[in-house]
Amino acid sequence: MMYARLPGDSKIWVDPSTLAKVLCLIGYAFTWLVICAAFVVGIRGHSISIRAFYFSEYERHAYNIGVNLLTTVCNETMGYIHTVSLRWALFNEGKLEFNSNLRLWSHARSSPANSRIANLICFLGVVVSYSSGSIWLMQYDKDDNVSGKQGCQAIVVPQACIAYGIGLLMQAIVVSFSIPSALRAPTFSCSPLDTAAATVVHGMLQRRPGRCMMGLDQHKVAATPSRAVKRQKSLSTSHRAVQGVVYAAWAFVLLAIAWLAINAALVGHYPIGSIKAGFFKGTLNIKPSSFNIYRGRWIPEWAVVSESESDRFSPLVFAWVFSFVTALQIPLTLMTHLGELVVNSHRDESTWRKAARQEGLRRESANPIAAIITSGSALALFSFKAVIHAQFSDAVSIVFREFITMRTSGILGLAIGSALLSVFLTVLSIYGRKGPQPSTFGHLQTLVDLIDEWPEKGNQQMYWGHKTGGAVTPMKEEEYNFAGISITPPAQNIRIGELYS
């Protein structure tokens, strides 16, 4: 895919963000090592004797969080490369509106790696990696009295390790096709300013005069003098897609609560349920033979390996267990992915609003790791992903002779975690930023309209504020005020309540 330079402004500096490219390629190579390790463990697990090992309750939680952190790192690394490819594929088609897009919901006809089929493969890969990561350990006997402390014994499930490698491999193959186009992109930066600058340099967007005080909520309105206000419209008001994301997040919370209620109701009332040490210790044990649906069993008797002679799952039993867990995992993965739109749009807005601060905005090389570390909302979402998926691993696990065990405490933790994430996304979406600086939330045309001057390379400091005239369309101050970008701090404050154009 080529990015032809159309008539634009060649003096504007676009940061190629070489460091971000290097970091993503290193992360991509690391993901391949994880894939190989998963296949090695899975294959060797079928050829060597099973060795059970002991771990405490706290160690079990630590293992779950560690595996989900590893999965999140691999998925996010490949996801960012895929996002860059999508962003500039949309740019090539003239359909790029926002700096941040839902990569698995948006598609580009000019890029096979960003087609609907490729996006579906990536989504299934994410689901499979998280699902298999939650059942990679099969629990043996509980309450190890020999060691004198409570805990359990477990073995590694070879099929789950292989499925984990397949999930990451599905994404890695798609990303391998997106790497060439991503590396040829005008910038690998995640900053909305670099993306906006590239669209101007390549002639895709041009500044529309008379809109210096018009934010994203007015981007479809004809240019008209607007008054400076003390607070801007919220993300949900300006970006309609965000409303659907918030509704979907709360819908998942309701599903989690319904799951908790059903699980609690079944525990202790049927042979498949058991109660231990109260409600929060209750577990629901599901076996293929627990329900009389098809010939007395969900799975034929010949498919189940004798419990007295083997401690491995037969392939068909594992397929049943894995399908059940994956079906539960799909809405969770969908919710965390949709949350990226809210968080990334909020991060883009935070980047733009630095220009109105006293210290101004300095256009420095922006890479995805620094963006997560320096952005509280992005770091919070990354943590939410790992912790909520770890809670899912605690809620659903496989136990020897019980097949699937659903813990009430784990489901409760999942419901609480998803509710906290939904509250977090809701607050970000309804919070209107203070100050007269118009909000953009990463909308590229709005950014280009508000930036009347782009500092050249060597002086990347940007200040937004009151000006006596713009470089492109100077205005007579006695008629209307003007606000824009300069390389020095503005001499006057924005005049609240007065008209700007």
C-alpha positions in Angstrom: 0.0 0.0 0.0 1.5 3.4 -1.0 0.8 6.7 0.6 1.0 9.2 -2.2 1.9 12.8 -1.3 -0.8 15.1 -2.7 -0.5 18.8 -2.8 -0.1 19.8 0.9 2.2 21.7 3.2 5.7 20.2 3.0 7.1 22.4 5.8 5.1 20.7 8.5 7.2 18.1 10.4 5.7 14.6 10.8 7.4 12.5 13.4 8.0 9.0 11.9 8.3 7.6 15.5 11.0 5.1 14.7 11.3 4.1 18.3 7.7 2.9 18.3 8.4 0.8 15.2 11.4 -0.9 16.9 9.5 -1.5 20.1 6.5 -3.0 18.3 8.7 -5.3 16.2 10.6 -6.4 19.3 7.2 -7.2 21.0 6.1 -9.0 17.9 9.2 -11.2 17.9 8.7 -11.9 21.6 5.1 -13.0 20.8 6.5 -15.6 18.4 8.7 -16.9 21.2 5.7 -17.2 23.4 3.8 -19.1 20.6 6.7 -21.5 20.2 7.0 -22.0 23.9 3.2 -22.8 24.1 3.5 -25.4 21.4 6.5 -27.0 22.9 4.9 -27.3 26.3 1.7 -28.6 24.7 3.4 -31.2 22.6 5.8 -32.4 25.3 2.8 -32.6 27.7 1.5 -35.5 25.6 4.8 -37.4 25.6 6.1 -37.1 29.1 4.6 -38.4 32.4 2.2 -36.0 34.1 3.7 -34.3 37.1 1.4 -32.6 39.6 2.7 -29.7 41.6 1.4 -27.9 44.6 0.4 -24.3 44.8 -1.4 -22.2 47.4 -4.5 -20.1 46.9 -2.5 -16.9 46.6 -0.1 -18.6 44.1 -3.0 -19.6 42.0 -4.2 -16.0 41.8 -0.7 -14.9 41.0 -0.4 -17.5 38.2 -3.7 -16.3 36.7 -2.7 -12.7 36.8 0.7 -13.5 35.3 -0.6 -15.5 32.4 -3.3 -12.9 31.6 -0.7 -10.1 31.8 1.5 -12.0 29.3 -1.6 -12.5 27.1 -2.5 -8.8 27.3 1.0 -7.7 26.4 1.2 -10.0 23.4 -2.3 -9.1 22.2 -1.8 -5.3 22.7 1.6 -5.4 20.8 0.1 -7.1 17.8 -3.0 -5.0 18.1 -1.1 -1.8 17.9 0.6 -2.9 14.7 -2.7 -3.9 13.3 -4.2 -0.5 14.4 -1.4 1.5 12.5 -2.1 -0.6 9.4 -5.9 0.2 9.7 -5.4 3.9 10.4 -3.3 4.4 7.2 -5.4 2.1 5.1 -8.4 4.3 6.0 -6.2 7.3 5.2 -5.4 5.8 1.8 -9.1 5.4 1.1 -9.9 8.9 2.3 -12.1 7.6 5.2 -9.9 8.4 8.2 -11.8 10.6 10.6 -10.5 9.8 14.0 -7.0 9.1 15.3 -8.4 6.2 17.4 -10.6 3.6 15.8 -12.0 0.2 16.9 -9.7 -1.9 14.8 -11.8 -5.1 14.9 -15.0 -3.2 14.0 -13.5 -1.0 11.2 -12.3 -2.4 7.9 -10.5 -1.2 4.8 -11.0 -2.6 1.4 -7.5 -1.6 0.3 -5.8 -3.7 3.0 -6.4 -7.5 3.2 -5.0 -7.4 6.7 -7.8 -5.1 7.8 -10.7 -6.8 6.0 -13.7 -8.1 7.8 -12.4 -11.7 7.6 -9.0 -10.7 9.0 -10.7 -8.7 11.8 -12.8 -11.8 12.6 -9.7 -14.0 12.7 -8.0 -11.5 15.1 -11.0 -11.3 17.3 -11.3 -15.1 17.6 -7.5 -15.2 18.2 -7.9 -12.8 21.2 -10.8 -14.9 22.5 -9.0 -18.2 22.1 -5.8 -16.9 23.8 -7.7 -15.6 26.8 -9.9 -18.7 27.0 -7.1 -21.2 26.9 -5.1 -19.1 29.3 -7.8 -19.5 31.9 -7.8 -23.3 31.8 -4.1 -24.1 31.3 -4.0 -25.6 34.7 -6.2 -28.6 35.8 -6.7 -28.8 39.5 -6.3 -32.0 41.4 -7.1 -32.8 45.0 -7.8 -29.8 47.3 -6.7 -29.2 50.9 -3.3 -30.7 50.9 -3.1 -31.9 54.4 0.4 -33.4 53.9 2.0 -30.0 53.6 0.0 -28.7 56.5 -1.5 -25.8 54.6 -4.5 -25.3 52.4 -4.0 -25.3 48.7 -4.3 -27.7 45.7 -2.3 -29.7 43.3 -2.5 -29.1 39.5 -1.1 -30.2 36.2 -0.6 -28.3 33.0 -3.3 -29.1 30.4 -1.4 -29.8 27.1 -4.4 -29.1 24.9 -4.9 -25.7 26.5 -1.2 -24.8 25.8 -1.6 -25.7 22.2 -4.9 -23.7 22.0 -3.1 -20.8 23.6 -0.4 -20.9 20.9 -3.0 -21.2 18.2 -4.9 -18.1 19.5 -1.7 -16.0 19.4 -0.7 -17.6 16.0 -4.0 -16.5 14.4 -3.3 -12.9 15.3 0.4 -13.1 14.4 -0.3 -14.4 10.9 -2.8 -11.5 10.2 -0.3 -9.0 11.7 2.5 -10.4 9.5 0.5 -9.2 6.5 -0.1 -5.7 8.0 3.5 -5.1 9.0 4.7 -4.0 5.5 2.0 -1.4 5.1 2.4 -0.3 8.7 6.1 0.3 8.2 5.5 2.4 5.1 3.0 4.6 7.0 3.8 8.3 7.3 4.1 7.9 11.1 4.0 5.1 13.6 3.1 7.6 16.4 -0.1 7.3 18.4 -0.3 11.0 18.9 -3.3 12.7 17.2 -1.1 15.7 16.3 1.3 13.6 14.3 -1.7 11.9 12.5 -3.3 15.3 11.8 0.0 16.7 10.6 0.4 13.8 8.2 -3.0 14.3 6.7 -2.2 18.0 6.1 1.3 17.2 4.6 -0.2 14.6 2.3 -3.1 16.9 1.2 -5.9 14.8 2.7 -7.2 17.6 5.0 -7.1 21.3 4.8 -7.9 23.9 7.5 -11.3 25.4 7.2 -11.3 29.1 8.3 -13.7 30.7 10.7 -13.8 27.6 13.1 -11.3 28.5 15.8 -13.8 28.0 18.6 -15.8 25.1 17.1 -15.2 21.7 18.6 -16.1 18.2 17.6 -19.7 18.6 18.5 -20.0 21.3 15.8 -17.8 19.7 13.1 -20.8 19.2 10.8 -22.1 22.8 11.3 -21.2 25.5 8.9 -18.5 27.9 10.1 -20.0 30.6 12.3 -18.7 32.9 15.1 -18.9 31.0 18.4 -18.6 32.2 22.0 -15.8 31.0 24.2 -17.3 28.9 27.1 -15.9 27.6 30.4 -16.7 23.9 29.8 -16.8 21.8 26.7 -19.2 19.1 25.6 -18.6 15.5 26.8 -17.2 12.7 24.8 -20.5 10.9 24.7 -22.2 14.0 23.4 -19.6 14.7 20.7 -18.8 11.1 19.7 -22.0 9.1 19.1 -20.3 5.7 18.9 -19.1 6.1 22.5 -22.7 5.9 23.8 -23.1 2.4 22.3 -19.8 1.4 23.9 -21.0 2.5 27.4 -24.4 0.7 26.9 -22.6 -2.5 25.9 -20.3 -2.3 29.0 -23.3 -2.0 31.3 -25.0 -4.8 29.4 -22.1 -7.1 30.2 -22.4 -6.1 33.9 -26.0 -7.3 33.8 -24.9 -10.5 32.2 -22.3 -11.0 34.9 -24.9 -10.4 37.6 -27.3 -12.8 36.0 -24.6 -15.4 35.8 -23.8 -14.9 39.5 -27.5 -15.2 40.4 -28.0 -18.4 38.4 -24.8 -19.9 39.7 -25.7 -19.1 43.3 -29.2 -20.5 42.8 -27.9 -23.8 41.4 -25.3 -24.3 44.0 -26.5 -26.8 46.7 -29.8 -27.5 44.9 -28.7 -30.1 42.4 -26.2 -33.0 42.4 -23.9 -30.9 40.3 -23.6 -28.2 42.9 -21.6 -28.2 46.2 -21.4 -25.7 49.0 -18.2 -25.3 51.0 -17.7 -22.8 53.8 -20.6 -20.5 52.9 -22.0 -18.7 49.9 -18.7 -17.1 48.7 -17.0 -20.5 48.7 -19.8 -22.2 46.8 -18.9 -23.9 43.5 -20.9 -25.3 40.7 -19.4 -28.4 39.2 -20.6 -29.3 35.7 -19.9 -32.7 34.1 -20.9 -34.0 30.7 -23.0 -36.7 32.5 -24.8 -34.2 34.7 -27.5 -33.4 32.2 -29.7 -35.9 30.4 -29.9 -34.3 27.0 -28.6 -36.6 24.3 -28.5 -40.4 25.0 -28.1 -39.6 28.7 -25.0 -37.6 28.2 -23.6 -34.5 26.5 -20.6 -36.5 25.5 -20.7 -40.2 24.5 -19.2 -42.6 27.1 -16.6 -43.8 24.6 -15.1 -40.3 24.5 -14.4 -40.0 28.2 -11.2 -41.5 29.4 -11.5 -43.7 32.5 -11.0 -41.5 35.5 -9.3 -44.3 37.4 -6.7 -45.0 34.7 -5.9 -41.5 33.2 -5.5 -38.0 34.4 -5.8 -36.5 30.9 -8.7 -35.2 29.0 -9.7 -36.9 25.8 -9.7 -34.6 22.8 -13.5 -34.6 22.6 -13.9 -33.8 26.3 -11.4 -30.9 26.1 -13.2 -29.6 23.0 -16.5 -29.6 25.0 -14.8 -27.8 28.0 -13.0 -25.4 25.7 -16.1 -24.5 23.7 -18.0 -23.9 26.9 -15.4 -21.6 28.3 -14.9 -19.8 25.0 -18.6 -19.0 24.8 -18.4 -17.3 28.2 -15.3 -15.5 27.2 -16.6 -13.8 24.0 -18.7 -11.0 25.7 -15.9 -10.3 28.1 -13.3 -9.8 25.3 -15.8 -7.8 23.3 -16.4 -5.4 26.3 -12.7 -4.8 26.9 -12.1 -4.2 23.2 -14.9 -1.7 22.9 -13.6 0.1 26.0 -10.5 1.0 24.0 -12.5 3.6 22.0 -13.5 5.5 25.1 -10.0 5.4 26.6 -8.0 6.2 23.5 -10.3 9.1 22.6 -9.9 10.4 26.1 -6.1 10.1 25.8 -6.1 11.9 22.4 -8.1 14.8 24.0 -5.7 15.0 26.9 -2.8 15.3 24.5 -4.4 18.2 22.6 -5.4 20.0 25.8 -1.8 20.3 26.9 -1.4 23.1 24.4 -3.6 25.3 26.6 -1.5 24.8 29.6 1.1 27.3 30.8 4.0 25.0 29.8 2.4 24.3 26.4 2.5 21.1 24.3 5.8 19.8 23.0 5.5 17.5 20.1 7.8 14.7 21.1 8.2 11.2 19.7 5.1 9.2 20.9 5.3 5.5 21.2 2.5 3.2 22.5 4.4 2.1 25.6 5.0 5.7 26.7 1.4 6.5 25.9 0.1 3.8 28.3 2.6 4.6 31.0 2.0 8.4 30.9 -1.8 8.2 30.5 -3.7 7.3 33.6 -6.8 6.2 31.7 -4.8 4.0 29.3 -2.8 2.4 32.1 -6.1 1.8 34.0 -7.6 0.0 31.0 -4.5 -2.1 30.5 -4.8 -3.1 34.2 -8.5 -3.7 34.0 -8.0 -6.1 31.1 -5.5 -8.2 32.9 -7.3 -8.2 36.2 -10.8 -8.9 34.8 -9.5 -11.7 32.6 -7.7 -13.1 35.7 -11.1 -13.0 37.6 -12.6 -14.9 34.8 -9.9 -17.5 35.2 -10.7 -17.7 38.9 -14.5 -18.0 38.1 -14.2 -20.8 35.6 -11.6 -23.5 35.9 -11.3 -27.3 35.2 -10.9 -29.8 38.0 -10.0 -33.5 37.8 -13.2 -35.6 37.8 -15.4 -32.4 37.9 -14.5 -31.1 34.4 -15.8 -27.5 34.8 -16.0 -25.7 38.1 -17.6 -22.3 38.4 -16.8 -20.5 41.7 -19.3 -18.0 43.1 -16.5 -15.9 44.5 -14.8 -15.7 41.1 -18.0 -14.7 39.4 -18.7 -12.1 42.0 -15.2 -10.7 41.4 -15.8 -10.6 37.7 -19.1 -8.8 38.2 -17.4 -6.2 40.5 -14.5 -5.8 38.1 -16.8 -5.3 35.1 -18.9 -2.8 37.1 -15.9 -0.8 38.0 -14.7 -0.8 34.4 -18.2 0.4 33.3 -18.2 3.1 35.9 -14.7 4.2 34.7 -15.8 4.3 31.0 -19.0 6.1 32.0 -17.1 8.8 33.9 -14.7 9.3 31.0 -17.6 9.6 28.5 -19.8 12.1 30.4 -17.0 14.3 31.8 -16.8 17.6 30.0 -13.4 19.2 30.0 -12.9 22.6 31.7 -11.6 25.5 29.8 -12.4 27.4 26.6 -10.2 25.2 24.4 -12.5 23.3 22.0 -12.6 19.5 22.4 -11.5 17.3 19.5 -11.2 13.8 21.0 -8.8 12.9 18.2 -11.1 14.0 15.3 -8.6 14.9 12.7 -10.5 17.6 10.7 -11.4 19.4 13.9 -7.7 19.4 14.9 -6.7 20.7 11.6 -9.3 23.5 11.8 -8.1 24.6 15.2 -4.3 24.5 14.4 -3.6 27.6 12.3 0.2 27.3 12.6 2.3 24.1 12.6 5.7 24.7 14.1 8.5 23.5 11.8 11.1 20.9 12.8 13.4 22.1 15.5 10.8 24.1 17.4 8.0 21.8 18.4 6.6 23.8 21.3 2.9 24.6 20.7 0.7 27.0 22.7 -3.1 27.5 22.1 -4.8 30.7 23.1 -6.0 34.2 22.2 -4.3 35.7 19.1 -4.7 39.0 17.3 -4.9 37.3 13.9 -4.3 34.0 12.3 -1.5 33.1 9.9 -4.1 31.7 7.4 -7.1 33.9 7.8 -6.3 37.0 10.0 -9.4 38.5 11.6 -10.0 42.1 12.6 -10.1 42.1 16.3 -12.8 44.8 16.5 -15.2 42.4 14.7 -14.3 39.0 16.1 -11.7 37.5 18.4 -9.3 34.8 17.1 -7.7 31.8 18.9 -5.0 29.6 17.5 -1.5 28.1 17.9 1.8 29.9 18.4 5.3 28.9 19.4 5.3 31.4 22.3 2.8 31.6 25.2 -0.2 33.8 24.4 -0.1 37.4 25.7 -3.8 37.5 26.5 -6.3 35.0 28.0 -9.3 33.8 26.1 -12.2 36.1 26.6 -15.0 34.0 27.9 -18.4 34.9 26.5 -17.1 36.8 23.5 -17.3 35.7 19.9 -14.4 34.0 18.1 -14.1 33.1 14.4 
